[in-house]
């Protein structure tokens, strides 16, 4: 079901590519700066078949964090996505701003498969734990910050933080972009499936082929176990960035978290920042407004003004971006 929504959106992106110009706005590139993509469609087309390659600005294993940005940032892609297609916006932007940035693939038989993130969430969480340790070892840092989209911004890192005893003290911040924290109806498809008695047969098939889709349904056994005992763990600062136009995580408010003891939570709805932001689930990680919130969440001592501009689903901002 979730695969169908993604494929529909992806097909829409491909159709748009054939109908309109994909010359999206970029940050001004200098010798020190990498081009930043703010258009999901163009980023998807450029990155979906480069799953085995790190997105621009990521995985410089010689990078050493600066005093200004002392923690490396680990990017975690979403379900049915991959690191290159998901992060052609955030990875170069963060690198341009002086961060050591790292990304990886999870949840597929091959790291080069275009479609990732479909295996059990707990398997992806184990992969995240191993990657965090690799980044910490390479950079010589005790802690990292996590930035993720969809599954990668919510249930996967939350599983790692909650269930892996070795995770304690390794993560300072978790920034989730349209995360599926408390499950989704997939725009009502799961509820319709229940009424038509089709959901269980479909879930039986998906359990064998793409269990992460079933685990992210509202009311799944996985979601119940993840939420038991609270949404957060002590010592981590959480930021959630959601859009009311999310067609994948529905209701969109299921992205939001409640702070437990020893944790802080900031829930952001993009339209409260800018009513002209029409980002959907897929555009959100490319949206310049989202990315400004990400920069501010990672470095709250030096907040940037969030510039309100028209941002369209799938294709992003309608004018140039200076960020």
ZIMONOR-V483249 format. One record per residue. N is the residue number from 1. SS is DSSP state (A for helix, B for strand, O for the rest). PSI is psi in whole degrees, 0 to 359 (NA if undefined). D_LAST is the distance of its C-alpha to the last C-alpha in whole Angstrom. Layout:
N|SS|PSI|D_LAST + N|SS|PSI|D_LAST
This chain:
1|O|309|36 + 2|A|324|33 + 3|A|320|33 + 4|A|316|34 + 5|A|315|31 + 6|A|314|29 + 7|A|323|31 + 8|A|315|31 + 9|A|320|27 + 10|A|320|27 + 11|A|322|29 + 12|A|320|28 + 13|A|318|25 + 14|A|322|27 + 15|A|317|29 + 16|A|323|25 + 17|A|327|25 + 18|A|345|28 + 19|A|329|28 + 20|O|162|24 + 21|O|138|22 + 22|O|19|20 + 23|O|82|17 + 24|O|160|14 + 25|O|144|11 + 26|B|156|9 + 27|O|148|6 + 28|O|126|8 + 29|O|132|11 + 30|O|185|13 + 31|O|333|16 + 32|O|348|14 + 33|O|146|11 + 34|O|146|12 + 35|O|138|11 + 36|O|126|9 + 37|B|131|11 + 38|O|8|11 + 39|O|113|14 + 40|A|315|17 + 41|A|312|20 + 42|A|320|19 + 43|A|319|17 + 44|A|311|21 + 45|A|323|23 + 46|A|334|21 + 47|A|341|22 + 48|O|326|25 + 49|O|16|27 + 50|O|37|26 + 51|O|326|26 + 52|O|353|28 + 53|O|140|25 + 54|O|146|22 + 55|O|159|19 + 56|O|132|16 + 57|O|351|16 + 58|B|157|18 + 59|O|42|22 + 60|O|98|22 + 61|O|357|25 + 62|O|0|26 + 63|O|134|22 + 64|O|125|23 + 65|O|145|21 + 66|O|171|20 + 67|O|328|22 + 68|O|324|18 + 69|O|80|18 + 70|O|350|21 + 71|O|134|21 + 72|B|155|20 + 73|B|127|19 + 74|B|123|21 + 75|B|135|19 + 76|B|113|22 + 77|O|173|22 + 78|O|183|24 + 79|O|138|28 + 80|O|15|28 + 81|O|185|25 + 82|O|170|25 + 83|A|325|22 + 84|A|316|21 + 85|A|335|21 + 86|A|332|19 + 87|O|29|16 + 88|O|353|15 + 89|O|302|11 + 90|A|320|11 + 91|A|307|13 + 92|A|326|11 + 93|A|314|8 + 94|A|318|11 + 95|A|319|13 + 96|A|333|10 + 97|O|15|10 + 98|O|11|13 + 99|O|148|15 + 100|O|121|18 + 101|B|137|18 + 102|B|146|21 + 103|B|158|22 + 104|B|166|25 + 105|O|155|27 + 106|O|162|30 + 107|O|29|32 + 108|O|161|34 + 109|O|326|37 + 110|O|138|35 + 111|O|346|32 + 112|O|359|31 + 113|O|135|32 + 114|O|325|29 + 115|O|117|30 + 116|O|177|30 + 117|O|26|30 + 118|O|347|33 + 119|O|176|36 + 120|O|139|37 + 121|A|323|34 + 122|A|329|36 + 123|A|319|36 + 124|A|323|32 + 125|A|322|32 + 126|A|321|34 + 127|A|319|32 + 128|A|315|29 + 129|A|317|31 + 130|A|322|33 + 131|A|320|29 + 132|A|316|28 + 133|A|323|31 + 134|A|316|30 + 135|A|317|27 + 136|A|319|28 + 137|A|320|31 + 138|A|325|29 + 139|A|347|26 + 140|O|26|29 + 141|O|152|28 + 142|O|328|29 + 143|O|156|27 + 144|B|166|24 + 145|B|144|21 + 146|B|134|21 + 147|B|122|18 + 148|B|161|20 + 149|B|135|21 + 150|A|236|24 + 151|A|320|27 + 152|A|349|24 + 153|A|354|23 + 154|O|271|26 + 155|A|324|30 + 156|A|303|29 + 157|A|329|28 + 158|A|324|30 + 159|A|315|33 + 160|A|312|32 + 161|A|326|32 + 162|A|319|35 + 163|A|343|37 + 164|O|108|37 + 165|A|332|38 + 166|A|353|37 + 167|A|340|33 + 168|O|129|34 + 169|O|5|32 + 170|O|346|29 + 171|B|126|27 + 172|B|316|25 + 173|B|144|22 + 174|B|118|22 + 175|B|116|19 + 176|B|125|20 + 177|B|118|19 + 178|O|55|21 + 179|O|147|24 + 180|O|56|28 + 181|O|316|29 + 182|O|28|32 + 183|O|170|33 + 184|B|151|32 + 185|O|357|35 + 186|O|57|33 + 187|O|34|33 + 188|O|358|37 + 189|A|321|38 + 190|A|321|39 + 191|A|320|41 + 192|A|319|43 + 193|A|322|43 + 194|A|315|45 + 195|A|327|47 + 196|O|3|48 + 197|O|33|49 + 198|O|346|47 + 199|A|314|44 + 200|A|315|46 + 201|A|319|48 + 202|A|318|44 + 203|A|326|43 + 204|A|321|46 + 205|A|315|45 + 206|A|330|41 + 207|A|330|42 + 208|A|338|43 + 209|A|324|41 + 210|O|68|37 + 211|A|335|38 + 212|A|331|35 + 213|A|316|35 + 214|A|319|38 + 215|A|337|37 + 216|O|7|34 + 217|B|145|36 + 218|O|134|37 + 219|O|5|40 + 220|O|156|40 + 221|A|324|42 + 222|A|312|39 + 223|A|320|37 + 224|A|317|40 + 225|A|321|40 + 226|A|320|36 + 227|A|344|36 + 228|O|129|40 + 229|O|3|39 + 230|O|164|36 + 231|O|338|32 + 232|O|168|31 + 233|O|153|33 + 234|O|147|33 + 235|O|0|30 + 236|O|139|27 + 237|B|119|24 + 238|B|137|23 + 239|B|131|21 + 240|B|129|21 + 241|B|115|18 + 242|B|161|21 + 243|O|139|21 + 244|O|351|24 + 245|O|16|24 + 246|O|122|24 + 247|O|356|27 + 248|O|309|28 + 249|O|104|28 + 250|O|136|30 + 251|O|151|31 + 252|A|336|27 + 253|A|347|28 + 254|A|351|30 + 255|A|332|26 + 256|O|151|27 + 257|O|160|28 + 258|O|135|31 + 259|O|134|31 + 260|O|184|34 + 261|O|133|35 + 262|O|5|33 + 263|O|158|30 + 264|B|147|27 + 265|B|134|25 + 266|B|117|23 + 267|B|125|23 + 268|B|127|20 + 269|B|124|20 + 270|A|324|17 + 271|A|344|19 + 272|A|335|20 + 273|A|318|17 + 274|O|113|16 + 275|O|343|20 + 276|O|4|18 + 277|B|108|16 + 278|O|23|19 + 279|O|138|18 + 280|O|191|21 + 281|O|320|22 + 282|O|322|20 + 283|O|334|17 + 284|A|313|16 + 285|A|351|15 + 286|A|347|13 + 287|O|126|11 + 288|A|333|8 + 289|A|315|10 + 290|A|313|12 + 291|A|330|9 + 292|A|319|8 + 293|A|324|12 + 294|A|313|12 + 295|A|319|10 + 296|A|326|13 + 297|A|323|16 + 298|A|331|16 + 299|O|69|15 + 300|A|343|17 + 301|A|343|18 + 302|A|67|14 + 303|O|145|13 + 304|O|148|10 + 305|O|136|10 + 306|O|114|10 + 307|O|119|9 + 308|O|130|12 + 309|O|160|13 + 310|O|124|15 + 311|B|125|15 + 312|B|152|18 + 313|O|143|20 + 314|O|324|20 + 315|O|354|18 + 316|B|205|14 + 317|B|149|13 + 318|O|354|15 + 319|O|179|13 + 320|O|153|10 + 321|O|129|6 + 322|O|105|4 + 323|O|NA|0
